[in-house]
């Protein structure tokens, strides 16, 4: 399932994300965590300034779809390419970095 590790992948998977009332490594997030975050962000997306949340909510939905399709239990189980592509969209790392 998961491709060989790269330094970028390792650093991304170690980045902490605040979820379930604590900071957790991105790589440890489960499919349920990703679904919860996608739903949470979608619920606060509206008009005005909150419209900026929509692309991030969609990215979390993309993550859930990627995990479902690949059978990944945790983010770390995804292929390196998927991790590197999704991390900036999710703001796990800053876009463009």
N, C-alpha and C positions, 0 to 999 in steps of 0.2 A: 504494500500500500504506500508507505512513505518512501520517498526518494532519499538518497544519501544526503547527509547533513552538509550545510555550508555555513561559514561564519555568520553571514547575514541571517540565515534561517535560525540559527541557534540564538542569536541576540534578540530576534523578533519573538521567538517562542518564550524567552525569559522575561520579556517586557511585562510589567504588571498592569493589570486591568482591574478597576474597582467593580466587583460584581459579588452578589450574595454577601453584602455588608463587609467585604474585606478586599484587600489587594491580592490578586492571584496571578500567577504566570499565565500569559496568553495561551501557551501551549497546553495548559492543564484544563482549559475551558471545555465543557462538554457540549454536546448537541443541545441539551436542555438549556444550558447557559446562553448559547447563541440565540436560540428561539426566544428566550425571555428578554434578552437585550433588544432584539429586533422588534418585538411587540411593544416593549417599553418606549422605544424611540418613535415608533410609528404612532403611538398614542399621543405623543406630545407634539407631533408635526402638525402645523397648521398654516397660517398665513403670517405675513410680516417677518419678524426675525426668526421665528421658529421654522420657517420654510427651509432654512439652511440645514436642518436636522434630517430632512428627507433623504438626501443621498447617503448619509451614514446609516440610516434605518434600512435602506435598500441594500447596502453593503452587508449588514448583519444578516439580512434575509439571504443574500448570495452565499454567505458563509454556511448557513443552515442547509441550503440546497447542495452545496459542494460536499458537506459532511454526509448528508443523506445518500447522495449518489455514490460516494466512495466507500460508504460503510464505516466512516471514521467515528470512533467513540469520543475522541478528543481532538482538538485542533492540531496537536503534534502528529497525529496520524495522517494528516493531509500531505500531499506531494509538496515538495519544495516550491515548485512553480506557483501553486495555488496560494501558499502562505505568503510568498513574496508579492504576488499580485493583490491579494486582499488586504494585507496589513495597512497600507496607506489609505485605502478606501474606508477602513474601519477606524482610522486615526489611532491605531496601535503604534504606528510610527508616523511622523509628519509626512504628508504628501510631498513628493519631490525630493525626499531625503534618501 
